[in-house]
Amino acid sequence: MEKDNNVSSSDVKLDYRIRLGETLEVQDGDSLAISPSESREVLRKIDFCVIPLMGFCYLLQYMDKLALSSATLLGLLRDLDLHGSQYSWCSAIFYFGYLTWSWPSSYLIVRFPTGKYIAMTVCLWGGVLMCHGAVHDFGGLMAARFFLGVGEAAVAPGFALITGMFYTRKEQPLRQGAWFAGNSLANIFGGLVAYGIGQIQTSSLADWRLLFLILGGITSAYAFVLYLFLPDSPDKAVFLDEKQQQIALRRTIETKTGLLDNDNFVPNQVIDALTDPPLWLLVLYTVSVNLANGGLTSFGALVIKGFGFSDLKALLIQMPIGVSQLIFLLLTSSFATLLPSARLVLMIINTLTSMVGMTMVYECKGRAARMAGLCLASVFAANVPLSLSLISSNVGGFTKRSVTSATLFVAYCVGNIAGPQFFQSSQAPRYPTGLRASLSGLAFGTWFLACLRVYYLCENARRNKRYGQSQRLSVHEALREDLSGKTDQQLPDFRYVI
């Protein structure tokens, strides 16, 4: 349900000084007059404070995740004597930790201040990453990878919730893309950092151990920055004054993306979420495309080495992959902001592009053509911020939104656990089974996205026929609905963004 972001007056007076999950008090009285210039100033401050904090954190997260792949080219496989499927399981066990903690994390994000909780988990994962540098065998690496997954489980869903707190539905795709750009930048700078560490001449510490220690130390230090400055909710944002905090809350309430409910956890919204057809279409899509993601994240460096590059040069050659992801991410997020009803179409285009790239890697013989294909094969990652924006835009009710996010991250884990298993060490360096599995996953993902778009179109048409066109609500009415505990399925005036 789209609404005007420029608010001039209202017949209500709101008490915004609340904690996430508490009740908003709505009283009749004087209105809070908000000029367009004030609204723009608040948005500008949010953009310059919240987005960089989340973007750099996401860069660190993906660099830390890629560190294992880079470490394989710095001697990790040899030093730990990993053989057979052991490396595949070291990659997959990360997502078992991620999976184990995703549901508890969705509950704790509701119970505790969101920004502080995320900062603590970032500190945890930085410490665990440093522990990677101390392992001496397969078992130790498995344990470290599992707890790294636990530490990282809160970040992406937590950032999606924060985006919903601060931004309207129209604004979300570009902002989701902005902080998710850290993923692409990690591909660019991660290989460069690993290459630089590989040039260090030291006999006391293996290069791959030094890589984990340096990245883990940076991550743990950054956790303190997040603790001080990442806001728990708009009314707790230290970079806004009291009136600006009220404006920030008013903006998202009017477009029904504010994440404030009248209870901490609503059981009937759990049932609503788990019986919602769009959730399961997104689950199937997420599992499918992450067959490719899991394989390429874990084996990308080894695949590139198989093109005929040396170990250190293979680390540098990863950089064009990040550039291609970044280009598609910026284009996709920009078009999604300009054309709000084209999100699923853009996701389908990105996935089809990745299918073309994966086919080039599988079929082509030349090194340049296969490398170009690998760059294209990775662009489906640009769909992540759009899929997150679909959740924040199309799922009403804080509990339902939290459950939906957690369920999709379970699906994300399942796909990433299964993906590396298709990349068999006996098939190095071409990994034909892994490439075929990745290509199949992308094809199925495209089909499920098309089905989801058809569902949303039919549901919007059904609601228009039954209830009439969606009506713009006043601030007072929108706030009352937002506090009613109702989900998108229970609100006749709700229309899905496609």
ABEGO torsion letter per residue (X at the ends): XBBBABBABBABBBBABBBBGBBBBBBBEBBBBBBAAAAAAAAAAAAAAAAAAAAAAAAAAAAAAAAAAAAAAAGAAAAAGBBEAAAAAAAAAAAAAAAAAAAAAAAAAAABBAAAAAAAAAAAAAAAAAAAAABABAAAAAAAAAAAAAAAAAAAAAAAAAAAAABBAAAAAAAAAAAAAAAAAAAAAAAAAAAAAAABBBAABBAAAAAAAAAAAAAAAAAAAAAAABBABAAABAABBAAAAAAAAAAAAAAGABBBBABABBAAAAAAAAABAAAAAAAAAAAAAAAAAAAAAAAAAAAAAAAGBBAAAAAAAAAAAAAAAAAAAAAAAAAAAABAAAAAAAAAAAAAAAAAAAAAAAABABAAAAAAAAAAAAAAAAAAAAAAAAAAAABBEAAAAAAAAAAAAAAAAAAAAAAAAABBAAAOAAGAAAAAAAAAAAAAAAAAAAAAAAAAAAAAAAAAAAAEBBBBBBAAAAAAAAAAGBBAAABAABBBBX
